[in-house]
Amino acid sequence: MKLALIAAVALATAMPVVSIPVVSDAQVLTGRGTAPRRAPRPALSPIEQGRLFEAQDLVMELDGQIEDIQTAGEAAGGLTAEQTAQIQQHTTRRAEAQRTVERLENKRDRRS
């Protein structure tokens, strides 16, 4: 009987101890010591995104109109005063739209 008891004690002490971590403890410990993370803000609001698309469309449209006027002027042998004034108006509107595009793109890139 002593021999069986000694063998059982020897076997119990010779076996490695296996512990299974509790999942809830592991989840609590992983967030310790770090700043809370916020969800990233959207790059642009839907209204700003719409303004960006409209401004980009306007820039392309005005580029096409300026090119059409210049082509017509070249075909006629030179630009008239009216065509020059139209080009100037389109160029001014294009510059404003381009500033809007750049401002919104910069805002979008800063938030991303």
C-alpha positions in Angstrom: 0.0 0.0 0.0 2.9 2.3 0.8 4.4 1.6 -2.6 1.1 2.6 -4.4 0.8 5.8 -2.3 4.4 6.7 -3.1 3.9 6.0 -6.8 0.7 8.2 -6.9 2.5 11.1 -5.1 5.5 10.7 -7.5 3.3 10.7 -10.5 1.3 13.7 -9.3 4.4 15.8 -8.7 6.0 14.7 -11.9 3.1 15.9 -14.2 3.3 19.5 -15.4 0.6 21.8 -14.2 -1.7 22.9 -17.0 -3.7 26.1 -16.6 -6.2 27.4 -19.0 -6.5 31.2 -19.0 -10.0 32.6 -18.5 -11.0 34.5 -21.6 -12.7 37.3 -19.7 -9.5 38.1 -17.8 -7.5 38.2 -21.0 -9.9 40.6 -22.5 -9.8 43.0 -19.6 -6.0 43.0 -19.3 -5.4 43.8 -23.0 -6.9 47.2 -22.7 -5.1 48.2 -19.6 -2.7 51.2 -19.9 -3.8 52.4 -23.3 -5.8 55.4 -24.3 -9.3 54.7 -25.4 -9.7 54.6 -29.2 -12.4 56.6 -30.9 -13.9 55.5 -34.1 -12.3 57.5 -37.0 -14.3 60.4 -38.1 -15.6 60.3 -41.7 -13.4 62.1 -44.1 -16.1 64.6 -45.2 -19.7 65.1 -44.3 -22.2 64.2 -47.0 -22.8 67.9 -47.7 -19.1 68.6 -48.0 -18.7 65.6 -50.3 -21.5 66.9 -52.5 -19.8 70.4 -52.6 -16.5 68.7 -53.6 -18.1 66.8 -56.5 -20.0 69.9 -57.7 -16.9 72.0 -57.6 -14.9 69.3 -59.5 -17.7 69.1 -62.1 -17.7 72.9 -62.4 -14.0 73.0 -63.0 -14.2 70.4 -65.8 -17.2 72.2 -67.3 -15.5 75.6 -67.3 -12.3 74.1 -68.8 -14.4 72.7 -71.6 -16.2 76.0 -72.2 -12.9 78.0 -72.2 -11.4 75.6 -74.7 -14.5 75.8 -76.9 -14.3 79.6 -77.0 -10.6 79.6 -77.7 -11.1 77.1 -80.5 -13.8 79.2 -82.0 -11.7 82.3 -81.8 -8.8 80.7 -83.4 -11.0 79.4 -86.2 -12.4 83.0 -86.8 -8.9 84.4 -86.9 -8.8 85.9 -83.3 -10.9 86.4 -80.2 -13.5 89.1 -80.1 -13.9 91.4 -77.1 -17.0 89.4 -76.1 -15.1 86.1 -76.3 -12.3 87.6 -74.2 -14.7 88.8 -71.6 -16.4 85.3 -71.5 -13.0 83.6 -71.1 -12.2 86.0 -68.2 -15.5 85.3 -66.5 -15.0 81.6 -66.9 -11.4 81.8 -65.6 -12.6 83.7 -62.5 -15.3 81.1 -61.8 -12.9 78.3 -62.4 -10.4 79.7 -60.0 -13.1 79.9 -57.2 -14.2 76.4 -57.9 -10.6 75.1 -57.9 -10.0 76.8 -54.5 -13.1 75.0 -53.1 -11.8 71.7 -54.5 -8.4 72.2 -52.9 -9.8 73.3 -49.6 -12.1 70.2 -49.3 -9.5 67.8 -50.5 -7.0 69.2 -47.9 -9.7 68.7 -45.2 -10.4 65.2 -46.4 -6.7 64.3 -46.4 -6.1 65.7 -42.9 -8.9 63.6 -41.4 -8.0 60.4 -43.1 
